[in-house]
Every structure is written in structure tokens, then in C-alpha cells.
Amino acid sequence: MLIATINSSIVLIALPDVFNGIGINPLDPANTSYLLWMIMGFLVVTAVLVVTFGRLGDMYGRARMYNLGFLIFTVSSVLLAVTWMSGDAAALWLIGWRVVQGVGGAFLMANSSAILTDAFPTNQRGLALGINGVAAVAGSFLGLVVGGVLAPINWHLVFLVSIPFGVIGTIWAFLKLRDTSERQKADMDWGGNITFAVGLIAVMVAITYGLQPYGGHSMGWTNPWVLGALIGGFAVLALFVWIERRVANPLFNLSLFRIRVYSLGNIANLMASLGRGGLQFILIIWLQGIWLPQHGYSYEQTPLWAGIYMLPMTVGFLIAAPLAGMLSDRRGAAFFTTGGMVLTALTFFLLTELPVDFPYPLFALILVINGIGMGMFTSPNRAEVMSALPGNARGAGAGMTATFQNSAMVLSIGIFFSLIIAGLSTTLPTAMSTGLTAHGVPADAANQLAQLPAVAVLFAAFLGYNPIEHLLGGSLGSLPPEQAEFLTGHSFFPSLVTQPFADGLHVAFWFAIIASLVAAAASWFGRPRSGKAGAIEPTLNPAAATP
């Protein structure tokens, strides 16, 4: 789980070096789709496939499916590392094998929680799943640092680094893992699989392309293709639900949602993922686009240092997750899941009160507390949800939980980016036009640059480019040297975007606050009536469970 999540985030920081290595400018409007799919492709694929692979684990053995996932993950890592092409061919090759790597990751994510739940008794599951959760979250942040260190040396290393772990993990899993669960032989629900995949892919693709400009709009939410994919995707998902209610062996066992602990636990997990999913991206942009340049870091250095400066969140999670998992095994999960999300909501509120140019010790303290809140929630929630499942449905149930979480991550990124872009689009054009004109840029050129989509400015900061240098390009040579130096220095761009960014940031954090509080409420009302996670093993017939 650690290497899978490291590999999912390592590419984020390495993107500038990857695109430079293959000779593509990711900020060119013609290449924006490459950029978006390099960021979102892995998440989209895992969101779509985890339920199917969890179901396959129930039918044919969870360890077997887990081993297959490790093998696919390793082979795709090798093929990514040996990329020899350049230009569009290289971009398509990388995206394609990242998608295949996501297939391997989906096998791992769908079956790891179920394997742990099978292997550990109810009074140890919280700690076991907590350690697994620590690996997952720690990997997502460690990937930022590892990518920042390796990519400047050689971009191939960001893919090469996972190969030894993949080879060792594949061999170890094959030799050591044994299935202990009862296999549930059943016919594959092809209608459910197809409609679920088509519907969810359409929704995920619509969210991805909704972030691209369309016509005269800063985003693509008015694009007929985006609207068609969004509406059509939800219509196909409605058909999927209709099918699942009528087939004998459904992909989504809807009767599991009659188990109150499972259904409300998943709602809590969904809302928690919505609240925190886009946080990583927003904090990276905040650090890279504004705070780090203001404190003397060059734009090329900001991706690595953004990952380093966000490590306090990982530290908080590493402390809280296994401890909360262990204590919840003894005292019940409700205090930790509910209290963790209330604490997380409080940290989002504190972030709204920070000035954009914040004192770092205070920022780091808030990140530590945020990590503690997330760690308090994650392990007990996962243990409670998994313990509520019948033994013969844990693979499918874990896959359904992972689908909610991964889909919420993609949706959260779309929501957070949209809110930030909306905030930038309102006031940035005027601020940019006025600021550029005041420092010697001809009015026509300044107005033209001011009308560029805000997403281009956002992605420039995210990728570690100097945004003004990138936007002005050859025009810099016609300016007085002192003006050109000021415009591309450490203060002009951050001062330009501070207020527009802050407006969007506050709206995004208030959305996260509301989502976290809903998760806290669902956790409280979804607690087992006995008060302890896993205190009562569920029946093997989910339909008989108490609604």
C-alpha cells in the first residue's frame, strides 16, 4: 500500500521534469488534456475498478487477486521507466501505462482491507487497518518528497524506484499470502459491471474536462460534451442501480446498505474524502504559487519544498492513526471517528483565518492537528465498516468503500479547483492587466495576457514554472531589464494573486468544514449499538441485518 500510494503522488511533483524530458509544454492549450490525465488518470481508473476487483476477490480468492495486482503494478512500472519516445507518442505511452498501473493499484486497494479483516480478530482490526491506513496516507505525502528529489536527477527514476519494491512484493505475496475466507462462487454480473464502469467513467471524465476552459469561460462546465457526459453518466448509474436490484449476484450488493454501521460509515468516509481530497492540491498551490516565492525560493525549487513543508500533516497522521486504531479496538470507534472529523473541521476553520503570507510555525501546527484529526477518523472508521460486513462479502464491501473514497477524491479535486479558479477568474484579469501595464508591458499585450484562462496560471504555479515568465515569453526582451527582473521576481506574481486566491481559498475551506461536520454526524449516528467496533460479528446474510 505504501509503494502504491507513493507512486500515485510521486508523479505530481515530477510532472515538470517528465514533460521537459519528453519535450512537451504541458501549459500549451493543446496539451492540457495530457496534463489532466497524468494527474487524474490513476485516480479515475482505481475509482472505477475497485468494486469489480473486490467482487472477484470474494469469488476467486483475495490473496490471488492481490498477487495479480502486484504483478500488474510491477510490469507497468517497468514499462513506464523504459519510456524511450518523445512528444505526443511519449505522453500517450505514459498515460496509457499509468492507467494500467491504476488497474494494479485497484486490485491492491480492493483486497488489502479484506485480507487484513480476515486475518485479524475483531479486537485487533483497528490497529491492523490503522497501520495500513498510515502506509496509504504516508505514501501520498512521501511521494511528493521522493519525486522532488529524484525527478531533477532523471525523470525515469520516479518510475524506476518502485520496481524493486514491486518485484519483492510480488514474490513475497505469492509465497506468503494464503486465503482464509470462504469463497463465494457466483456468475459475474456483466450488466452491472458494464453500466457501472460506463457511468462512473463518464462522470469522472466530465469532472476532469470541466476544469479546462471552454469558449469564453474560465472552465468547461458549460461545454455540451461535459454536460452530456455528466448527465449521461448519472443516467447510466441509475440504470446500474435498477439492474443491481434485480440480478441474483449483483456487483454492488445493495442489501449491505441495510447494515446501518456500514451505510453510515460509508457516508462518513465519502464526506471526509470530499473534504480532504482536494486539500493536498490546494495547499501545494498555496505554497508553490505564493508563500515559497515570497520567502525567497525559486519557482523551480518550490515543488520539492512544498512537499517538505507539508510533512507535518503526515507526522500528525502517523502518530494518530495506529494509536486511534488500537484504542478504538478497546473503547469503541465513535469517539475517535466523530472527534477526529470535528477536529479536522476546526483545522479547516483555522486555515481560513490564516493570512495568505502566514507564519510557518503556526501553519505547521495546524497541519499536525489536521493530520491527527484525519488519523483519528480513518483507522476506526475503516475497522468499523469492515467489521460490519459478512465474511463472504468483505471483498465487494471493501471495493464499494474504496469506490466511494476514490470517487470522492476525484470529485473533491474538481470542486476545490473549480472554487479556486472561480475566485481567480473574478478579479485576476483586472489585477494582472493593471499590474503588468504599471511595469512597462504594453497595454494591448497586458490585456491579452489578462484574458488567458486562470487555470493556466494555476497549473503554472502547481508545476513549478515561473508564471509571469511563462506568460510573457519573448515579450520580456522588449522591457527594461529592471522591470523584467521585477516582473519575474519573487514578489510580483504572489502579490498579484494573493487576494483573488484568498477569496477562492476561503470558499473551498468552508466547503471542507461542512463536509467534515456531516462526516462527524454520520459517524456518531452510525456507531454500533454495542458501542464498540466489531463487537458483534455480522450475519452471513446481509439481508437479515437490522436496518
Backbone hydrogen bonds, N-H to C=O, Kabsch-Sander energy under -0.5 kcal/mol:
donor,donor_aa,acceptor,acceptor_aa,energy
5,T,1,M,-2.3
6,I,2,L,-2.4
7,N,3,I,-2.0
8,S,4,A,-1.1
9,S,5,T,-1.4
10,I,6,I,-2.2
11,V,7,N,-0.6
12,L,9,S,-0.9
13,I,9,S,-0.9
14,A,10,I,-1.3
15,L,11,V,-1.2
18,V,14,A,-2.6
19,F,15,L,-3.0
20,N,16,P,-2.3
21,G,17,D,-2.4
22,I,18,V,-1.7
23,G,19,F,-0.6
23,G,20,N,-0.8
24,I,19,F,-2.7
28,D,25,N,-1.5
31,N,28,D,-2.6
32,T,28,D,-0.5
32,T,29,P,-0.9
34,Y,31,N,-0.5
35,L,31,N,-1.7
36,L,32,T,-2.7
37,W,33,S,-2.4
38,M,34,Y,-2.0
39,I,35,L,-1.6
40,M,36,L,-3.2
41,G,37,W,-2.0
44,V,40,M,-2.6
45,V,41,G,-2.3
46,T,42,F,-2.1
47,A,43,L,-2.3
48,V,44,V,-1.8
49,L,45,V,-2.1
50,V,46,T,-1.7
53,F,49,L,-2.4
54,G,50,V,-2.2
55,R,51,V,-2.4
56,L,52,T,-2.2
57,G,53,F,-1.7
58,D,54,G,-1.8
59,M,55,R,-1.8
60,Y,56,L,-3.2
61,G,57,G,-1.7
65,M,61,G,-1.9
66,Y,62,R,-2.5
67,N,63,A,-2.6
68,L,64,R,-2.1
69,G,65,M,-2.1
70,F,66,Y,-2.1
71,L,67,N,-2.1
72,I,68,L,-2.5
73,F,69,G,-2.6
74,T,70,F,-2.1
75,V,71,L,-2.6
76,S,72,I,-2.4
77,S,73,F,-1.7
78,V,74,T,-2.1
79,L,75,V,-2.1
80,L,76,S,-2.0
81,A,77,S,-2.3
82,V,78,V,-1.5
83,T,80,L,-1.3
87,G,22,I,-3.8
89,A,86,S,-0.6
90,A,86,S,-0.7
91,A,87,G,-2.0
92,L,88,D,-2.6
93,W,89,A,-2.2
94,L,90,A,-2.8
95,I,91,A,-2.5
96,G,92,L,-2.6
97,W,93,W,-2.4
98,R,94,L,-2.0
99,V,95,I,-2.1
100,V,96,G,-1.9
101,Q,97,W,-2.4
102,G,98,R,-2.0
103,V,99,V,-1.4
104,G,100,V,-1.8
105,G,101,Q,-2.5
106,A,102,G,-2.2
107,F,103,V,-1.7
108,L,104,G,-1.9
109,M,105,G,-2.9
110,A,106,A,-2.4
111,N,107,F,-1.3
112,S,108,L,-2.1
113,S,109,M,-0.6
115,I,111,N,-2.5
116,L,112,S,-2.3
117,T,113,S,-2.4
118,D,114,A,-2.2
119,A,115,I,-2.0
120,F,116,L,-2.0
124,Q,121,P,-2.2
125,R,121,P,-0.8
127,L,325,G,-0.6
128,A,124,Q,-2.1
129,L,125,R,-3.2
130,G,126,G,-1.9
131,I,127,L,-2.3
132,N,128,A,-1.8
133,G,129,L,-2.4
134,V,130,G,-2.5
135,A,131,I,-2.2
136,A,132,N,-1.9
137,V,133,G,-2.6
138,A,134,V,-3.0
139,G,135,A,-2.0
140,S,136,A,-1.4
141,F,137,V,-1.3
142,L,138,A,-3.1
143,G,139,G,-2.2
144,L,141,F,-0.7
145,V,141,F,-1.1
146,V,142,L,-3.0
147,G,143,G,-2.6
148,G,144,L,-1.6
149,V,145,V,-1.8
150,L,146,V,-2.7
151,A,147,G,-2.3
153,I,150,L,-0.9
154,N,150,L,-2.2
157,L,154,N,-1.8
158,V,155,W,-1.2
159,F,156,H,-1.2
160,L,156,H,-2.2
161,V,157,L,-2.3
162,S,159,F,-0.8
163,I,160,L,-1.4
165,F,161,V,-0.5
166,G,162,S,-2.5
167,V,163,I,-2.8
168,I,164,P,-2.6
169,G,165,F,-2.9
170,T,166,G,-2.4
171,I,167,V,-2.2
172,W,168,I,-2.9
173,A,169,G,-2.7
174,F,170,T,-2.0
175,L,171,I,-2.2
176,K,172,W,-2.7
177,L,173,A,-1.8
184,Q,58,D,-2.7
185,K,183,R,-0.8
190,W,188,M,-1.6
193,N,189,D,-2.6
194,I,190,W,-2.8
195,T,191,G,-2.3
196,F,192,G,-2.4
197,A,193,N,-2.4
198,V,194,I,-2.8
199,G,195,T,-2.5
200,L,196,F,-2.6
201,I,197,A,-2.5
202,A,198,V,-2.2
203,V,199,G,-1.9
204,M,200,L,-2.9
205,V,201,I,-2.9
206,A,202,A,-2.2
207,I,203,V,-2.3
208,T,204,M,-2.3
209,Y,205,V,-2.8
210,G,206,A,-1.6
211,L,207,I,-0.5
211,L,208,T,-1.0
212,Q,209,Y,-1.2
214,Y,217,H,-1.2
214,Y,219,M,-0.6
217,H,214,Y,-2.7
220,G,210,G,-2.3
223,N,220,G,-1.6
227,L,223,N,-2.7
228,G,224,P,-2.8
229,A,225,W,-2.5
230,L,226,V,-2.4
231,I,227,L,-2.9
232,G,228,G,-2.8
233,G,229,A,-2.3
234,F,230,L,-2.0
235,A,231,I,-2.1
236,V,232,G,-2.4
237,L,233,G,-2.1
238,A,234,F,-1.9
239,L,235,A,-1.9
240,F,236,V,-2.2
241,V,237,L,-2.1
242,W,238,A,-1.9
243,I,239,L,-2.3
244,E,240,F,-2.6
245,R,241,V,-1.4
246,R,243,I,-1.9
247,V,243,I,-1.4
253,N,251,L,-0.8
254,L,252,F,-1.7
256,L,253,N,-2.1
257,F,254,L,-1.5
258,R,255,S,-1.8
259,I,256,L,-1.7
260,R,258,R,-0.9
260,R,546,T,-1.1
263,S,259,I,-2.6
264,L,260,R,-2.5
265,G,261,V,-1.8
266,N,262,Y,-2.0
267,I,263,S,-1.9
268,A,264,L,-2.4
269,N,265,G,-2.1
270,L,266,N,-2.8
271,M,267,I,-2.6
272,A,268,A,-2.5
273,S,269,N,-2.3
274,L,270,L,-2.1
275,G,271,M,-2.2
276,R,272,A,-2.1
277,G,273,S,-2.4
278,G,274,L,-0.5
279,L,276,R,-0.7
280,Q,276,R,-0.7
282,I,278,G,-2.4
283,L,279,L,-2.9
284,I,280,Q,-1.9
285,I,281,F,-2.4
286,W,282,I,-2.5
287,L,283,L,-2.6
288,Q,284,I,-3.4
289,G,285,I,-2.9
290,I,286,W,-1.2
291,W,286,W,-2.1
292,L,287,L,-2.9
294,Q,290,I,-1.9
295,H,291,W,-1.1
295,H,292,L,-0.7
296,G,293,P,-1.8
297,Y,292,L,-2.3
301,Q,298,S,-1.0
302,T,298,S,-1.0
305,W,301,Q,-1.9
306,A,302,T,-2.6
307,G,303,P,-1.6
308,I,304,L,-1.9
309,Y,305,W,-2.8
310,M,306,A,-1.0
311,L,308,I,-1.5
313,M,310,M,-1.3
314,T,310,M,-0.7
315,V,311,L,-2.4
316,G,312,P,-2.4
317,F,313,M,-2.0
318,L,314,T,-3.0
319,I,315,V,-1.9
320,A,316,G,-2.2
321,A,317,F,-2.8
323,L,319,I,-0.8
324,A,320,A,-3.4
325,G,321,A,-2.3
326,M,322,P,-2.5
327,L,323,L,-2.6
328,S,324,A,-2.5
329,D,325,G,-1.2
330,R,326,M,-0.7
330,R,327,L,-0.7
331,R,327,L,-2.8
332,G,328,S,-1.8
337,T,333,A,-2.9
338,T,334,A,-2.3
339,G,334,A,-0.5
339,G,335,F,-1.9
340,G,336,F,-2.3
341,M,337,T,-1.6
342,V,338,T,-2.1
343,L,339,G,-2.4
344,T,340,G,-2.2
345,A,341,M,-2.4
346,L,342,V,-2.1
347,T,343,L,-1.9
348,F,344,T,-2.0
349,F,345,A,-2.0
350,L,346,L,-2.3
351,L,347,T,-2.1
352,T,348,F,-1.4
353,E,349,F,-1.0
354,L,350,L,-0.7
354,L,351,L,-0.5
358,F,356,V,-1.2
360,Y,358,F,-0.5
362,L,359,P,-0.7
363,F,359,P,-1.7
364,A,360,Y,-3.3
365,L,361,P,-2.0
366,I,362,L,-2.1
367,L,363,F,-2.2
368,V,364,A,-2.3
369,I,365,L,-2.3
370,N,366,I,-2.6
371,G,367,L,-2.6
372,I,368,V,-2.3
373,G,369,I,-2.7
374,M,370,N,-2.4
375,G,371,G,-2.5
376,M,372,I,-2.7
377,F,373,G,-1.5
378,T,374,M,-2.8
379,S,375,G,-1.1
381,N,377,F,-2.2
382,R,378,T,-2.4
383,A,379,S,-2.5
384,E,380,P,-2.6
385,V,381,N,-2.6
386,M,382,R,-2.6
387,S,383,A,-2.3
388,A,384,E,-1.1
389,L,386,M,-1.1
393,A,390,P,-1.9
394,R,391,G,-0.7
397,G,393,A,-2.7
398,A,394,R,-2.7
399,G,395,G,-2.3
400,M,396,A,-2.4
401,T,397,G,-2.2
402,A,398,A,-2.6
403,T,399,G,-2.3
404,F,400,M,-2.2
405,Q,401,T,-2.2
406,N,402,A,-3.2
407,S,403,T,-2.9
408,A,404,F,-2.1
409,M,405,Q,-1.8
410,V,406,N,-1.9
411,L,407,S,-2.7
412,S,408,A,-2.9
413,I,409,M,-2.3
414,G,410,V,-2.2
415,I,411,L,-2.6
416,F,412,S,-3.2
417,F,413,I,-2.6
418,S,414,G,-2.1
419,L,415,I,-2.5
420,I,416,F,-2.3
421,I,417,F,-3.1
422,A,418,S,-2.5
423,G,419,L,-2.0
424,L,420,I,-2.6
425,S,421,I,-3.0
426,T,422,A,-1.1
427,T,423,G,-1.0
428,L,424,L,-2.7
431,A,427,T,-2.0
432,M,428,L,-3.3
433,S,429,P,-2.6
434,T,430,T,-2.6
435,G,431,A,-2.4
436,L,432,M,-2.7
437,T,433,S,-2.1
438,A,434,T,-2.1
439,H,435,G,-0.6
439,H,436,L,-0.9
440,G,437,T,-1.5
441,V,436,L,-2.2
446,A,442,P,-2.9
447,N,443,A,-2.8
448,Q,444,D,-2.2
449,L,445,A,-2.4
450,A,446,A,-2.2
451,Q,447,N,-1.0
451,Q,448,Q,-0.5
452,L,449,L,-1.5
456,A,453,P,-1.1
457,V,453,P,-0.9
458,L,454,A,-2.4
459,F,455,V,-2.8
460,A,456,A,-1.9
461,A,457,V,-2.0
462,F,458,L,-2.2
463,L,459,F,-2.4
464,G,461,A,-0.9
465,Y,460,A,-2.5
470,H,466,N,-2.6
471,L,467,P,-2.5
472,L,468,I,-2.9
473,G,469,E,-2.0
475,S,472,L,-2.4
476,L,473,G,-1.4
477,G,474,G,-1.2
478,S,475,S,-1.2
479,L,476,L,-1.5
483,Q,480,P,-0.7
484,A,480,P,-2.5
485,E,481,P,-2.5
486,F,482,E,-1.7
487,L,483,Q,-2.7
488,T,484,A,-1.8
489,G,486,F,-1.1
492,F,486,F,-0.6
495,S,491,S,-2.1
496,L,492,F,-1.8
497,V,493,F,-2.1
498,T,494,P,-1.3
501,F,497,V,-2.9
502,A,498,T,-2.4
503,D,499,Q,-2.0
504,G,500,P,-1.7
505,L,501,F,-2.6
506,H,502,A,-2.4
507,V,503,D,-1.5
508,A,504,G,-2.3
509,F,505,L,-2.6
510,W,506,H,-2.1
511,F,507,V,-1.9
512,A,508,A,-1.9
513,I,509,F,-2.3
514,I,510,W,-2.2
515,A,511,F,-2.4
516,S,512,A,-2.3
517,L,513,I,-2.2
518,V,514,I,-2.2
519,A,515,A,-2.1
520,A,516,S,-2.1
521,A,517,L,-2.3
522,A,518,V,-2.6
523,S,519,A,-2.2
524,W,520,A,-2.0
525,F,521,A,-2.5
526,G,522,A,-1.5
527,R,524,W,-1.0
531,G,528,P,-1.7
535,A,532,K,-1.8
544,A,541,N,-2.1
545,A,542,P,-1.5
